[in-house]
């Protein structure tokens, strides 16, 4: 009995030692709990560009955009720098010459500009549109009808004196915006770029008291119009601009609208790529002709009234309304189905202002 009792005690002690050693070994080799890995914010130091909804450097958050007037006559092609635009307006410039259009290109990060244009004169409509964004209007002159708009306290502009490039064309097709200085190799003349022109102008580069906040609401997630009321297919758009016959074709592979004019794709000479847009807005707007020379102004100020139009994205279109309370007020776009302010996809936007008398000739298919 004593031997068996002693044996039992020895076995119990051995088991305890084995178990204790195992537990100790386990405690010595166990991996301590690691702190949760910190995930870097991919948008740190960035903010959403109010013109596109895209993420850009927060250093640009208060910087006013520029609005550059670009000649759209066939002789002015190919354009330089248009693919750097955040928003492009195409509007009738004159009732003459087949109602020739001109482009107004808004650029937020204008320090990236190397050659933009060619640039030409401005019209009263452009002052009212640029003011919506508190943008600095860049152009070369204009008819005396612009004088009252230049004099407005909400209006800032830089006119003429920009770089002249040797491109073999007539003088009016040789002027381009640069950011830094540019020396013409043939004449040896140096032209100041935007950097110096703005510094010497006294124009504030940051948003001032006339800035009314962002013009658009951008969705953080991609949106489609499939479930909207009154939605129509919008794969091919022909605009009633007879001089250059502007067209937009939906590219399902890229989810954008490809811009064409004069019967061919519009290619930016800087990057060799076709000009494309995520969003398209088409506005129906009447106009007033000033004189027999074709000078005119769009009746952009609607007061409390509104006009109609379309919003296109993703190969579909829905009816919208738009209104503008004053010359320097923002244009407010609304979903005509709901009456709520329009929500758009993140990306670049093309805006065509179509004369009311040819609105019925607009083709969206």
C-alpha positions in Angstrom: 0.0 0.0 0.0 2.8 2.3 0.9 4.7 1.5 -2.4 1.5 2.1 -4.4 0.8 5.4 -2.6 4.3 6.6 -3.2 4.1 5.6 -6.9 0.9 7.5 -7.3 2.5 10.6 -5.8 5.5 10.3 -8.1 3.3 9.9 -11.2 1.2 12.9 -10.1 4.3 15.0 -9.6 5.7 14.0 -13.0 2.4 15.0 -14.7 2.4 18.3 -12.9 6.0 19.1 -13.9 5.2 18.1 -17.6 2.1 20.3 -17.6 3.8 23.2 -15.9 6.8 23.0 -18.2 4.5 23.0 -21.3 2.5 25.9 -20.0 5.7 27.8 -19.2 7.1 27.1 -22.6 3.8 28.1 -24.2 3.8 31.4 -22.3 7.5 32.1 -23.2 6.9 31.4 -27.0 3.4 33.0 -27.3 3.4 36.0 -29.7 2.2 39.1 -27.9 -0.9 40.8 -29.2 0.2 43.3 -32.0 -1.4 46.8 -32.2 -3.8 47.3 -35.1 -2.0 48.4 -38.3 -2.5 52.0 -39.1 -3.9 52.5 -42.6 -2.7 55.7 -44.2 -5.3 58.1 -45.5 -5.0 58.0 -49.3 -6.4 61.5 -49.5 -4.3 63.1 -46.7 -3.3 66.6 -47.8 -6.0 66.6 -50.5 -9.5 67.9 -51.1 -12.2 67.4 -53.6 -11.9 69.9 -56.5 -15.2 71.9 -56.5 -15.2 71.9 -60.4 -14.9 68.1 -60.8 -15.2 66.4 -57.4 -11.8 64.8 -58.0 -9.1 64.7 -55.3 -6.4 67.3 -55.7 -3.8 69.0 -53.5 -5.3 70.9 -50.6 -2.9 73.7 -51.4 -5.3 74.6 -54.2 -8.4 74.7 -52.0 -8.8 78.5 -52.0 -7.3 79.2 -55.4 -9.6 80.8 -57.9 -9.8 79.0 -61.3 -9.1 80.7 -64.6 -11.6 80.8 -67.5 -9.7 80.8 -70.8 -11.4 81.9 -74.0 -10.4 79.5 -76.8 -10.9 80.1 -80.6 -13.0 77.4 -82.1 -12.5 78.3 -85.8 -11.2 75.4 -87.8 -8.0 77.4 -88.6 -7.3 77.5 -84.8 -7.0 73.7 -84.6 -5.4 71.8 -83.2 -6.1 73.1 -79.8 -3.4 72.9 -77.0 -4.2 72.2 -73.4 -8.0 71.6 -73.5 -7.6 68.2 -71.9 -6.3 70.0 -68.8 -9.7 71.8 -68.4 -12.1 70.9 -65.6 -15.1 72.4 -67.3 -15.6 73.4 -71.0 -18.4 75.6 -72.1 -19.3 75.7 -75.8 -21.4 78.7 -76.7 -22.4 80.6 -79.8 -20.0 83.5 -80.3 -21.8 85.3 -83.1 -24.9 84.9 -85.2 -22.7 85.3 -88.2 -20.4 82.6 -89.8 -22.8 79.8 -89.3 -23.2 80.8 -85.6 -19.6 80.0 -84.9 -18.9 78.8 -81.4 -16.2 79.7 -78.9 -15.0 77.6 -76.0 -14.5 78.8 -72.4 -12.3 76.5 -70.4 -12.1 76.5 -66.6 -8.9 75.3 -65.1 -8.4 75.0 -61.3 -4.7 74.0 -61.3 -3.4 76.5 -63.8 0.2 76.1 -62.8 0.3 73.0 -65.0 -0.4 75.0 -68.1 2.5 75.0 -70.6 0.6 76.1 -73.8 -3.2 76.7 -73.8 -5.3 77.9 -76.7 -5.1 79.6 -79.1 -7.1 82.3 -77.3 -9.4 85.0 -78.8 -11.8 87.7 -77.7 -14.6 87.5 -75.1 -18.3 88.3 -75.1 -20.7 89.5 -72.3 -22.1 86.0 -71.8 -18.6 84.8 -70.7 -18.3 87.4 -68.0 -21.6 86.3 -66.5 -20.5 82.6 -66.7 -17.0 83.1 -65.3 -18.4 85.1 -62.4 -20.3 82.0 -61.2 -17.0 80.4 -60.3 -15.3 83.6 -59.2 -12.9 82.7 -62.1 -10.3 85.1 -63.6 -11.3 85.5 -67.3 -8.4 85.2 -69.8 -8.9 86.5 -73.3 -7.7 88.9 -76.0 -10.0 91.9 -76.1 -13.6 92.0 -77.2 -16.3 94.4 -78.6 -17.3 97.5 -76.6 -20.4 95.6 -75.4 -18.1 94.0 -72.7 -17.1 97.3 -71.1 -20.0 97.4 -68.6 -19.1 93.9 -67.5 -15.4 94.6 -67.1 -16.4 97.5 -64.8 -18.3 95.2 -62.4 -16.7 94.7 -59.0 -17.2 90.9 -59.3 -15.3 90.8 -62.6 -11.5 90.1 -63.0 -9.8 89.6 -66.3 -6.5 89.5 -68.1 -6.6 90.6 -71.7 -4.0 90.2 -74.5 -0.2 90.2 -74.3 0.1 86.5 -74.0 2.7 84.3 -75.7 3.0 84.3 -79.5 4.0 80.9 -80.9 5.5 80.3 -84.4 2.8 78.0 -85.9 2.7 79.3 -89.5 -0.8 80.8 -89.1 -2.1 84.4 -89.2 -1.4 86.5 -86.1 -4.9 86.1 -84.6 -4.2 82.3 -84.4 -0.8 82.5 -82.7 -1.6 83.6 -79.1 -1.5 81.1 -76.3 -1.6 81.1 -72.5 1.5 79.9 -70.6 2.1 79.7 -66.9 5.8 80.7 -67.0 7.5 83.1 -69.3 7.9 82.1 -73.0 10.5 83.4 -75.5 9.5 83.4 -79.2 12.4 81.8 -81.0 11.9 83.7 -84.2 11.5 87.2 -82.8 13.4 86.8 -79.6 10.7 88.4 -77.6 9.8 87.1 -74.1 6.2 87.1 -72.9 5.2 86.9 -69.3 3.1 83.9 -68.3 0.2 83.7 -65.9 2.5 83.5 -62.9 3.9 86.9 -63.5 0.8 88.5 -65.0 -1.3 87.6 -62.0 1.4 88.8 -59.6 1.6 92.2 -61.3 -2.1 92.6 -61.8 -3.2 93.1 -58.2 -5.9 90.5 -58.8 -6.3 88.2 -55.8 -5.6 84.6 -56.6 -7.7 83.3 -53.8 -11.5 83.3 -53.6 -12.8 86.7 -52.7 -16.1 88.1 -51.3 -17.9 87.3 -54.6 -17.4 83.6 -54.4 -20.7 81.8 -53.8 -19.4 78.3 -53.1 -19.3 75.2 -55.3 -21.6 75.2 -58.4 -22.2 71.4 -58.4 -23.0 68.5 -56.2 -20.8 65.5 -56.9 -21.6 62.0 -55.8 -18.9 60.1 -54.0 -20.0 56.8 -55.6 -20.6 56.4 -59.3 -24.3 57.0 -60.2 -26.4 55.9 -63.1 -29.7 57.4 -64.5 -31.3 54.1 -65.2 -33.9 54.3 -62.5 -34.8 58.0 -63.2 -38.2 59.0 -64.6 -38.2 60.2 -68.2 -34.8 58.8 -68.8 -33.7 58.4 -72.5 -30.8 56.8 -74.3 -28.0 59.2 -74.9 -25.3 57.5 -76.9 -24.9 60.0 -79.7 -25.5 63.8 -79.4 -25.5 66.2 -82.3 -25.6 69.9 -81.3 -27.2 72.5 -83.5 -24.0 74.4 -84.0 -23.8 74.4 -87.9 -20.4 75.9 -88.3 -18.4 73.2 -86.6 -21.1 70.5 -86.1 -20.2 69.5 -82.5 -20.9 65.9 -81.5 -20.6 63.8 -78.4 -20.5 60.0 -78.5 -20.7 57.8 -75.4 -17.8 55.5 -75.0 -19.0 52.6 -72.9 -15.4 51.3 -72.3 -14.4 54.5 -70.6 -17.8 55.7 -69.4 -17.2 59.1 -70.9 -18.4 61.3 -73.8 -15.9 61.8 -76.6 -16.0 65.2 -78.3 -15.8 65.7 -82.1 -16.2 68.7 -84.4 -15.6 69.5 -88.0 -16.2 65.9 -88.8 -13.4 64.3 -86.7 -12.3 63.6 -83.2 -11.1 66.6 -81.2 -7.5 65.8 -80.3 -5.5 67.8 -77.8 -2.1 68.5 -79.4 -0.3 68.3 -76.0 -1.2 64.8 -75.1 -2.5 63.4 -78.4 -5.8 62.2 -76.8 -9.4 62.9 -77.6 -11.2 65.3 -75.4 -13.7 63.5 -73.2 -16.2 64.3 -70.4 -17.9 62.4 -67.6 -20.8 64.8 -67.5 -22.7 66.7 -70.1 -25.1 69.6 -69.5 -27.2 71.1 -72.4 -29.0 74.3 -71.7 -31.9 75.8 -73.7 -31.3 79.6 -73.7 -32.7 82.5 -75.7 -30.4 85.4 -76.8 -30.4 89.0 -77.8 -28.6 90.2 -80.9 -26.9 93.6 -80.5 -26.3 94.6 -84.1 -26.2 93.5 -87.7 -22.5 92.4 -87.2 -23.7 89.3 -85.2 -22.7 90.4 -81.7 -25.1 89.0 -79.2 -25.6 88.0 -75.6 -27.3 85.0 -74.1 -30.3 85.8 -71.8 -28.7 83.9 -69.0 -30.4 85.7 -66.1 -33.8 84.1 -65.6 -34.6 85.7 -62.2 -37.2 83.6 -60.5 -38.1 81.7 -63.7 -36.3 78.7 -65.0 -35.5 77.1 -68.4 -35.0 73.6 -69.5 -32.2 71.3 -70.6 -30.7 67.9 -70.2 -28.1 66.1 -68.0 -26.2 63.2 -69.6 -24.0 60.6 -68.0 -23.4 56.9 -68.5 -25.1 56.8 -71.9 -28.4 58.2 -70.5 -30.1 61.6 -70.3 -32.7 63.1 -68.0 -34.5 66.4 -68.2 -33.3 69.2 -66.0 -34.2 72.8 -65.3 -31.8 75.7 -64.7 -32.1 79.2 -63.4 -29.7 82.2 -62.7 -30.9 84.9 -60.4 -28.4 87.6 -61.4 -25.5 88.3 -63.7 -22.9 87.0 -61.2 -25.1 84.4 -59.5 -24.6 80.7 -59.9 -26.7 78.8 -62.3 -28.7 76.3 -60.3 -29.4 73.0 -62.1 -32.2 70.8 -60.9 -33.5 67.3 -61.7 -36.8 68.1 -63.5 -38.3 64.8 -62.2 -37.8 65.6 -58.5 -37.1 69.3 -58.3 -34.0 68.6 -56.3 -30.6 70.0 -57.1 -28.8 67.9 -59.7 -26.2 65.4 -58.4 -23.5 64.6 -60.9 -20.7 62.0 -61.4 -17.2 62.9 -60.4 -15.3 64.0 -63.4 -15.0 66.7 -66.1 -18.1 68.5 -67.5 -19.0 69.8 -70.9 -21.7 72.5 -71.0 -23.4 73.5 -74.2 -25.7 76.6 -74.3 -28.0 76.0 -77.2 -30.0 78.9 -78.7 -33.7 78.5 -78.1 -34.6 79.1 -81.7 -32.8 75.9 -82.8 -33.5 73.9 -79.6 -35.7 71.6 -81.6 -32.8 70.6 -83.8 -30.8 69.1 -80.9 -30.4 65.4 -81.4 -29.9 62.9 -78.5 -30.1 59.3 -79.4 
